[in-house]
């Protein structure tokens, strides 16, 4: 899994956040029915008043897992996060909602896709406290080569 989100101020949530962006950025070329398209995405996330930005490349593999039917998307998620357990999952059109538990932390994720952009919320529950991150992303072009 891509770990380019280590710059997020709350370091204990990178796996859940990476999963959020991982599934949210998934795409293929633009055909009717795709939730989002492949390419480079500029991602902005706000948590506890702090905003971070990053860039993320969506690959065809990720796209296939995200643009599928409910069974395919859930299976893709479960195979992507083998150390986590997905306890709830719902796919309705361009919206994906799921809950997973990783290392004692429960995370709920809600993502709405719009073809070349998406937005969503991720809520982490740990130690009796909730932490919410709101994320938006917009496709900025083709994926950049590694190191650019």
C-alpha positions as a printed Julia matrix, in Angstrom:
148×3 Matrix{Float64}:
   0.0    0.0     0.0
   1.23   3.51   -0.77
   2.48   5.27    2.38
   2.96   8.79    1.0
   0.59  10.19    3.63
   3.1   10.11    6.5
   3.05  13.91    6.54
  -0.39  13.89    8.15
  -0.05  15.45   11.62
  -1.87  12.56   13.31
   0.66   9.81   12.63
  -1.28   6.99   14.26
  -3.88   7.02   11.47
  -1.78   6.59    8.28
  -3.06   3.1     7.4
  -6.7    4.12    7.65
  -6.07   7.36    5.78
  -4.06   5.6     3.09
  -6.95   3.17    2.69
  -9.37   6.04    2.39
  -7.36   7.64   -0.39
  -6.46   4.26   -1.88
 -10.09   3.34   -2.44
 -11.14   6.9    -3.2
  -8.52   7.38   -5.9
  -9.13   4.11   -7.67
 -10.09   4.39  -11.33
  -9.8    3.4   -14.98
 -10.28   5.41  -18.15
 -13.54   7.34  -18.3
 -16.4    5.12  -19.34
 -20.01   5.42  -18.27
 -20.4    3.78  -14.89
 -16.88   4.39  -13.58
 -16.84   6.12  -10.23
 -13.56   7.88  -10.96
 -10.82   7.89  -13.61
  -7.13   6.95  -13.45
  -4.51   9.64  -13.14
  -2.7   11.89  -10.72
  -4.88  13.35   -7.96
  -4.21  16.35   -5.78
  -5.6   15.39   -2.37
  -6.49  17.85    0.42
  -7.37  16.57    3.88
  -8.42  18.53    6.94
  -8.31  17.04   10.44
  -8.59  19.03   13.69
  -8.2   22.31   11.8
  -4.95  21.26   10.1
  -4.92  20.87    6.32
  -2.46  18.7     4.44
  -2.07  18.17    0.73
  -0.48  15.39   -1.23
  -0.45  13.89   -4.68
  -1.57  10.35   -5.47
  -1.41   8.23   -8.61
  -4.4    6.0    -9.29
  -3.4    2.77  -11.03
  -5.53   0.47  -13.21
  -5.36  -2.21  -10.46
  -6.85   0.17   -7.91
  -9.43   1.28  -10.47
 -10.59  -2.22  -11.17
 -11.12  -2.82   -7.47
 -13.07   0.37   -6.94
 -15.2    0.58  -10.07
 -16.59  -2.94   -9.68
 -19.84  -4.15   -8.18
 -20.37  -4.34   -4.4
 -18.89  -7.84   -4.07
 -15.8   -6.92   -6.12
 -15.15  -3.68   -4.22
 -15.54  -5.32   -0.81
 -13.29  -8.22   -1.84
 -10.69  -5.76   -3.12
 -10.76  -3.86    0.17
 -10.46  -7.03    2.23
  -7.49  -8.22    0.17
  -5.83  -4.79    0.37
  -6.04  -4.54    4.16
  -5.37  -8.05    5.43
  -4.48  -6.75    8.92
  -7.89  -5.08    9.24
 -11.4   -6.5     9.48
 -14.22  -4.9     7.5
 -17.39  -5.16    9.58
 -19.81  -3.11    7.46
 -19.88  -2.27    3.78
 -22.34  -0.52    1.49
 -22.04   0.5    -2.14
 -24.84   2.6    -3.64
 -24.1    4.08   -7.05
 -21.12   6.41   -6.68
 -21.04   6.24   -2.87
 -19.04   3.77   -0.77
 -19.42   3.47    3.01
 -17.53   0.98    5.14
 -16.31   0.35    8.66
 -13.07  -1.44    9.48
 -11.07  -2.22   12.59
  -7.28  -2.2    12.56
  -5.13  -2.75   15.66
  -7.96  -1.82   18.03
  -8.98   1.33   16.14
 -12.31   1.47   14.33
 -12.62   3.65   11.25
 -15.71   4.57    9.24
 -15.27   5.84    5.71
 -17.77   7.6     3.45
 -16.67   8.5    -0.11
 -18.68  10.04   -2.98
 -17.2    9.89   -6.49
 -17.77  12.34   -9.34
 -15.67  10.99  -12.21
 -12.58  13.23  -12.03
 -12.9   14.19   -8.36
 -14.22  12.88   -5.06
 -14.88  13.89   -1.49
 -15.38  12.01    1.71
 -15.04  11.73    5.43
 -13.05   9.34    7.56
 -13.8    9.02   11.27
 -11.36   7.2    13.55
 -12.55   5.95   16.94
  -9.75   5.16   19.38
  -9.63   5.29   23.16
 -13.15   6.69   23.42
 -12.37   9.63   21.14
 -13.36  10.36   17.56
 -11.2   12.14   15.01
 -12.72  13.22   11.7
 -10.86  14.01    8.48
 -12.59  15.57    5.49
 -10.87  14.88    2.2
 -11.33  16.21   -1.32
  -9.38  15.29   -4.43
  -9.28  16.36   -8.04
  -7.57  14.74  -10.98
  -4.7   16.89  -12.23
  -3.6   14.82  -15.23
  -1.8   11.62  -16.09
   0.19   9.87  -13.39
   3.67  11.25  -12.88
   6.67   8.97  -13.16
   8.15   7.73   -9.87
  10.25  10.45   -8.23
   8.63  13.43  -10.0
